[in-house]
């Protein structure tokens, strides 16, 4: 299932971009006044999150994720390190 594989990849990329935004770009902005850091990291994270939602929808329909897993994958994407928690579960659908 190629869509599940693609979803797993974007899941990881989105997770890293969230951590970069929270733990690198935001401290640079608020501690050192480097505003461009959040603009770049925020834009990258936003694009990856949109791709995450699109690929999540496609993979969910193709692999027939359960309602519980659908909720888990989406809620985990909103929590720092959450996408890394769901990585094994996504791999189980491949």
Chimera marker file (.cmm) of the C-alpha trace (Angstrom):
<marker_set name="trace">
<marker id="1" x="0.000" y="0.000" z="0.000" r="1" g="1" b="0" radius="0.5"/>
<marker id="2" x="1.881" y="2.945" z="-1.361" r="1" g="1" b="0" radius="0.5"/>
<marker id="3" x="-0.401" y="5.538" z="0.239" r="1" g="1" b="0" radius="0.5"/>
<marker id="4" x="0.255" y="4.130" z="3.723" r="1" g="1" b="0" radius="0.5"/>
<marker id="5" x="4.011" y="4.192" z="3.047" r="1" g="1" b="0" radius="0.5"/>
<marker id="6" x="3.769" y="7.818" z="1.900" r="1" g="1" b="0" radius="0.5"/>
<marker id="7" x="1.667" y="8.660" z="4.945" r="1" g="1" b="0" radius="0.5"/>
<marker id="8" x="4.294" y="7.078" z="7.221" r="1" g="1" b="0" radius="0.5"/>
<marker id="9" x="7.006" y="9.182" z="5.581" r="1" g="1" b="0" radius="0.5"/>
<marker id="10" x="5.095" y="12.460" z="5.856" r="1" g="1" b="0" radius="0.5"/>
<marker id="11" x="4.139" y="11.538" z="9.437" r="1" g="1" b="0" radius="0.5"/>
<marker id="12" x="7.829" y="11.453" z="10.372" r="1" g="1" b="0" radius="0.5"/>
<marker id="13" x="8.730" y="14.587" z="8.415" r="1" g="1" b="0" radius="0.5"/>
<marker id="14" x="5.855" y="16.531" z="9.959" r="1" g="1" b="0" radius="0.5"/>
<marker id="15" x="6.930" y="15.394" z="13.418" r="1" g="1" b="0" radius="0.5"/>
<marker id="16" x="10.471" y="16.646" z="12.895" r="1" g="1" b="0" radius="0.5"/>
<marker id="17" x="9.260" y="19.958" z="11.479" r="1" g="1" b="0" radius="0.5"/>
<marker id="18" x="7.057" y="20.475" z="14.551" r="1" g="1" b="0" radius="0.5"/>
<marker id="19" x="9.994" y="19.862" z="16.871" r="1" g="1" b="0" radius="0.5"/>
<marker id="20" x="12.211" y="22.234" z="14.868" r="1" g="1" b="0" radius="0.5"/>
<marker id="21" x="9.519" y="24.902" z="15.067" r="1" g="1" b="0" radius="0.5"/>
<marker id="22" x="8.962" y="24.462" z="18.814" r="1" g="1" b="0" radius="0.5"/>
<marker id="23" x="12.482" y="23.858" z="20.084" r="1" g="1" b="0" radius="0.5"/>
<marker id="24" x="14.709" y="25.725" z="17.627" r="1" g="1" b="0" radius="0.5"/>
<marker id="25" x="12.788" y="28.421" z="15.731" r="1" g="1" b="0" radius="0.5"/>
<marker id="26" x="10.662" y="29.728" z="18.603" r="1" g="1" b="0" radius="0.5"/>
<marker id="27" x="13.579" y="30.082" z="21.042" r="1" g="1" b="0" radius="0.5"/>
<marker id="28" x="15.543" y="31.865" z="18.299" r="1" g="1" b="0" radius="0.5"/>
<marker id="29" x="12.648" y="34.273" z="17.842" r="1" g="1" b="0" radius="0.5"/>
<marker id="30" x="11.854" y="34.962" z="21.470" r="1" g="1" b="0" radius="0.5"/>
<marker id="31" x="15.344" y="34.768" z="22.994" r="1" g="1" b="0" radius="0.5"/>
<marker id="32" x="17.485" y="36.230" z="20.219" r="1" g="1" b="0" radius="0.5"/>
<marker id="33" x="14.949" y="38.208" z="18.204" r="1" g="1" b="0" radius="0.5"/>
<marker id="34" x="15.505" y="36.244" z="14.982" r="1" g="1" b="0" radius="0.5"/>
<marker id="35" x="11.980" y="36.483" z="13.582" r="1" g="1" b="0" radius="0.5"/>
<marker id="36" x="12.804" y="34.871" z="10.230" r="1" g="1" b="0" radius="0.5"/>
<marker id="37" x="13.389" y="31.516" z="11.990" r="1" g="1" b="0" radius="0.5"/>
<marker id="38" x="9.701" y="31.094" z="12.829" r="1" g="1" b="0" radius="0.5"/>
<marker id="39" x="8.613" y="32.345" z="9.424" r="1" g="1" b="0" radius="0.5"/>
<marker id="40" x="10.668" y="29.711" z="7.624" r="1" g="1" b="0" radius="0.5"/>
<marker id="41" x="10.053" y="26.845" z="10.057" r="1" g="1" b="0" radius="0.5"/>
<marker id="42" x="6.379" y="27.784" z="10.406" r="1" g="1" b="0" radius="0.5"/>
<marker id="43" x="5.834" y="27.809" z="6.646" r="1" g="1" b="0" radius="0.5"/>
<marker id="44" x="7.626" y="24.482" z="6.236" r="1" g="1" b="0" radius="0.5"/>
<marker id="45" x="5.629" y="22.924" z="9.062" r="1" g="1" b="0" radius="0.5"/>
<marker id="46" x="2.378" y="24.309" z="7.666" r="1" g="1" b="0" radius="0.5"/>
<marker id="47" x="3.007" y="22.833" z="4.222" r="1" g="1" b="0" radius="0.5"/>
<marker id="48" x="3.981" y="19.487" z="5.734" r="1" g="1" b="0" radius="0.5"/>
<marker id="49" x="0.908" y="19.476" z="7.982" r="1" g="1" b="0" radius="0.5"/>
<marker id="50" x="-1.381" y="20.075" z="4.992" r="1" g="1" b="0" radius="0.5"/>
<marker id="51" x="0.360" y="17.237" z="3.147" r="1" g="1" b="0" radius="0.5"/>
<marker id="52" x="-0.025" y="15.106" z="6.303" r="1" g="1" b="0" radius="0.5"/>
<marker id="53" x="-3.790" y="15.683" z="6.388" r="1" g="1" b="0" radius="0.5"/>
<marker id="54" x="-4.184" y="14.920" z="2.678" r="1" g="1" b="0" radius="0.5"/>
<marker id="55" x="-2.091" y="11.742" z="2.794" r="1" g="1" b="0" radius="0.5"/>
<marker id="56" x="-3.749" y="10.729" z="6.064" r="1" g="1" b="0" radius="0.5"/>
<marker id="57" x="-7.169" y="10.943" z="4.403" r="1" g="1" b="0" radius="0.5"/>
<marker id="58" x="-6.032" y="8.917" z="1.381" r="1" g="1" b="0" radius="0.5"/>
<marker id="59" x="-4.247" y="6.252" z="3.469" r="1" g="1" b="0" radius="0.5"/>
<marker id="60" x="-7.172" y="5.997" z="5.871" r="1" g="1" b="0" radius="0.5"/>
<marker id="61" x="-9.585" y="5.223" z="3.047" r="1" g="1" b="0" radius="0.5"/>
<marker id="62" x="-7.236" y="2.806" z="1.287" r="1" g="1" b="0" radius="0.5"/>
<marker id="63" x="-6.089" y="0.863" z="4.371" r="1" g="1" b="0" radius="0.5"/>
<marker id="64" x="-9.421" y="1.226" z="6.176" r="1" g="1" b="0" radius="0.5"/>
<marker id="65" x="-7.970" y="2.576" z="9.428" r="1" g="1" b="0" radius="0.5"/>
<marker id="66" x="-10.244" y="2.026" z="12.411" r="1" g="1" b="0" radius="0.5"/>
<marker id="67" x="-11.982" y="5.061" z="13.952" r="1" g="1" b="0" radius="0.5"/>
<marker id="68" x="-9.751" y="4.668" z="17.005" r="1" g="1" b="0" radius="0.5"/>
<marker id="69" x="-6.606" y="4.753" z="14.854" r="1" g="1" b="0" radius="0.5"/>
<marker id="70" x="-7.910" y="7.714" z="12.854" r="1" g="1" b="0" radius="0.5"/>
<marker id="71" x="-8.397" y="9.660" z="16.082" r="1" g="1" b="0" radius="0.5"/>
<marker id="72" x="-5.026" y="8.534" z="17.439" r="1" g="1" b="0" radius="0.5"/>
<marker id="73" x="-3.098" y="9.533" z="14.296" r="1" g="1" b="0" radius="0.5"/>
<marker id="74" x="-4.707" y="12.966" z="14.122" r="1" g="1" b="0" radius="0.5"/>
<marker id="75" x="-4.483" y="13.813" z="17.827" r="1" g="1" b="0" radius="0.5"/>
<marker id="76" x="-0.869" y="12.576" z="17.984" r="1" g="1" b="0" radius="0.5"/>
<marker id="77" x="0.020" y="14.937" z="15.140" r="1" g="1" b="0" radius="0.5"/>
<marker id="78" x="-0.919" y="17.870" z="17.387" r="1" g="1" b="0" radius="0.5"/>
<marker id="79" x="1.311" y="16.780" z="20.299" r="1" g="1" b="0" radius="0.5"/>
<marker id="80" x="5.114" y="17.142" z="20.252" r="1" g="1" b="0" radius="0.5"/>
<marker id="81" x="6.725" y="13.710" z="19.706" r="1" g="1" b="0" radius="0.5"/>
<marker id="82" x="3.251" y="12.249" z="19.040" r="1" g="1" b="0" radius="0.5"/>
<marker id="83" x="3.989" y="11.291" z="15.451" r="1" g="1" b="0" radius="0.5"/>
<marker id="84" x="6.930" y="9.173" z="16.576" r="1" g="1" b="0" radius="0.5"/>
<marker id="85" x="4.605" y="7.280" z="18.917" r="1" g="1" b="0" radius="0.5"/>
<marker id="86" x="2.294" y="6.385" z="16.015" r="1" g="1" b="0" radius="0.5"/>
<marker id="87" x="5.087" y="5.325" z="13.651" r="1" g="1" b="0" radius="0.5"/>
<marker id="88" x="4.915" y="1.612" z="14.595" r="1" g="1" b="0" radius="0.5"/>
<marker id="89" x="1.136" y="1.560" z="14.289" r="1" g="1" b="0" radius="0.5"/>
<marker id="90" x="1.318" y="3.014" z="10.773" r="1" g="1" b="0" radius="0.5"/>
<marker id="91" x="3.938" y="0.437" z="9.796" r="1" g="1" b="0" radius="0.5"/>
<marker id="92" x="1.553" y="-2.333" z="10.907" r="1" g="1" b="0" radius="0.5"/>
<marker id="93" x="-0.865" y="-1.273" z="8.134" r="1" g="1" b="0" radius="0.5"/>
<marker id="94" x="1.740" y="-1.606" z="5.349" r="1" g="1" b="0" radius="0.5"/>
<link id1="1" id2="2" r="1" g="1" b="0" radius="0.2"/>
<link id1="2" id2="3" r="1" g="1" b="0" radius="0.2"/>
<link id1="3" id2="4" r="1" g="1" b="0" radius="0.2"/>
<link id1="4" id2="5" r="1" g="1" b="0" radius="0.2"/>
<link id1="5" id2="6" r="1" g="1" b="0" radius="0.2"/>
<link id1="6" id2="7" r="1" g="1" b="0" radius="0.2"/>
<link id1="7" id2="8" r="1" g="1" b="0" radius="0.2"/>
<link id1="8" id2="9" r="1" g="1" b="0" radius="0.2"/>
<link id1="9" id2="10" r="1" g="1" b="0" radius="0.2"/>
<link id1="10" id2="11" r="1" g="1" b="0" radius="0.2"/>
<link id1="11" id2="12" r="1" g="1" b="0" radius="0.2"/>
<link id1="12" id2="13" r="1" g="1" b="0" radius="0.2"/>
<link id1="13" id2="14" r="1" g="1" b="0" radius="0.2"/>
<link id1="14" id2="15" r="1" g="1" b="0" radius="0.2"/>
<link id1="15" id2="16" r="1" g="1" b="0" radius="0.2"/>
<link id1="16" id2="17" r="1" g="1" b="0" radius="0.2"/>
<link id1="17" id2="18" r="1" g="1" b="0" radius="0.2"/>
<link id1="18" id2="19" r="1" g="1" b="0" radius="0.2"/>
<link id1="19" id2="20" r="1" g="1" b="0" radius="0.2"/>
<link id1="20" id2="21" r="1" g="1" b="0" radius="0.2"/>
<link id1="21" id2="22" r="1" g="1" b="0" radius="0.2"/>
<link id1="22" id2="23" r="1" g="1" b="0" radius="0.2"/>
<link id1="23" id2="24" r="1" g="1" b="0" radius="0.2"/>
<link id1="24" id2="25" r="1" g="1" b="0" radius="0.2"/>
<link id1="25" id2="26" r="1" g="1" b="0" radius="0.2"/>
<link id1="26" id2="27" r="1" g="1" b="0" radius="0.2"/>
<link id1="27" id2="28" r="1" g="1" b="0" radius="0.2"/>
<link id1="28" id2="29" r="1" g="1" b="0" radius="0.2"/>
<link id1="29" id2="30" r="1" g="1" b="0" radius="0.2"/>
<link id1="30" id2="31" r="1" g="1" b="0" radius="0.2"/>
<link id1="31" id2="32" r="1" g="1" b="0" radius="0.2"/>
<link id1="32" id2="33" r="1" g="1" b="0" radius="0.2"/>
<link id1="33" id2="34" r="1" g="1" b="0" radius="0.2"/>
<link id1="34" id2="35" r="1" g="1" b="0" radius="0.2"/>
<link id1="35" id2="36" r="1" g="1" b="0" radius="0.2"/>
<link id1="36" id2="37" r="1" g="1" b="0" radius="0.2"/>
<link id1="37" id2="38" r="1" g="1" b="0" radius="0.2"/>
<link id1="38" id2="39" r="1" g="1" b="0" radius="0.2"/>
<link id1="39" id2="40" r="1" g="1" b="0" radius="0.2"/>
<link id1="40" id2="41" r="1" g="1" b="0" radius="0.2"/>
<link id1="41" id2="42" r="1" g="1" b="0" radius="0.2"/>
<link id1="42" id2="43" r="1" g="1" b="0" radius="0.2"/>
<link id1="43" id2="44" r="1" g="1" b="0" radius="0.2"/>
<link id1="44" id2="45" r="1" g="1" b="0" radius="0.2"/>
<link id1="45" id2="46" r="1" g="1" b="0" radius="0.2"/>
<link id1="46" id2="47" r="1" g="1" b="0" radius="0.2"/>
<link id1="47" id2="48" r="1" g="1" b="0" radius="0.2"/>
<link id1="48" id2="49" r="1" g="1" b="0" radius="0.2"/>
<link id1="49" id2="50" r="1" g="1" b="0" radius="0.2"/>
<link id1="50" id2="51" r="1" g="1" b="0" radius="0.2"/>
<link id1="51" id2="52" r="1" g="1" b="0" radius="0.2"/>
<link id1="52" id2="53" r="1" g="1" b="0" radius="0.2"/>
<link id1="53" id2="54" r="1" g="1" b="0" radius="0.2"/>
<link id1="54" id2="55" r="1" g="1" b="0" radius="0.2"/>
<link id1="55" id2="56" r="1" g="1" b="0" radius="0.2"/>
<link id1="56" id2="57" r="1" g="1" b="0" radius="0.2"/>
<link id1="57" id2="58" r="1" g="1" b="0" radius="0.2"/>
<link id1="58" id2="59" r="1" g="1" b="0" radius="0.2"/>
<link id1="59" id2="60" r="1" g="1" b="0" radius="0.2"/>
<link id1="60" id2="61" r="1" g="1" b="0" radius="0.2"/>
<link id1="61" id2="62" r="1" g="1" b="0" radius="0.2"/>
<link id1="62" id2="63" r="1" g="1" b="0" radius="0.2"/>
<link id1="63" id2="64" r="1" g="1" b="0" radius="0.2"/>
<link id1="64" id2="65" r="1" g="1" b="0" radius="0.2"/>
<link id1="65" id2="66" r="1" g="1" b="0" radius="0.2"/>
<link id1="66" id2="67" r="1" g="1" b="0" radius="0.2"/>
<link id1="67" id2="68" r="1" g="1" b="0" radius="0.2"/>
<link id1="68" id2="69" r="1" g="1" b="0" radius="0.2"/>
<link id1="69" id2="70" r="1" g="1" b="0" radius="0.2"/>
<link id1="70" id2="71" r="1" g="1" b="0" radius="0.2"/>
<link id1="71" id2="72" r="1" g="1" b="0" radius="0.2"/>
<link id1="72" id2="73" r="1" g="1" b="0" radius="0.2"/>
<link id1="73" id2="74" r="1" g="1" b="0" radius="0.2"/>
<link id1="74" id2="75" r="1" g="1" b="0" radius="0.2"/>
<link id1="75" id2="76" r="1" g="1" b="0" radius="0.2"/>
<link id1="76" id2="77" r="1" g="1" b="0" radius="0.2"/>
<link id1="77" id2="78" r="1" g="1" b="0" radius="0.2"/>
<link id1="78" id2="79" r="1" g="1" b="0" radius="0.2"/>
<link id1="79" id2="80" r="1" g="1" b="0" radius="0.2"/>
<link id1="80" id2="81" r="1" g="1" b="0" radius="0.2"/>
<link id1="81" id2="82" r="1" g="1" b="0" radius="0.2"/>
<link id1="82" id2="83" r="1" g="1" b="0" radius="0.2"/>
<link id1="83" id2="84" r="1" g="1" b="0" radius="0.2"/>
<link id1="84" id2="85" r="1" g="1" b="0" radius="0.2"/>
<link id1="85" id2="86" r="1" g="1" b="0" radius="0.2"/>
<link id1="86" id2="87" r="1" g="1" b="0" radius="0.2"/>
<link id1="87" id2="88" r="1" g="1" b="0" radius="0.2"/>
<link id1="88" id2="89" r="1" g="1" b="0" radius="0.2"/>
<link id1="89" id2="90" r="1" g="1" b="0" radius="0.2"/>
<link id1="90" id2="91" r="1" g="1" b="0" radius="0.2"/>
<link id1="91" id2="92" r="1" g="1" b="0" radius="0.2"/>
<link id1="92" id2="93" r="1" g="1" b="0" radius="0.2"/>
<link id1="93" id2="94" r="1" g="1" b="0" radius="0.2"/>
</marker_set>
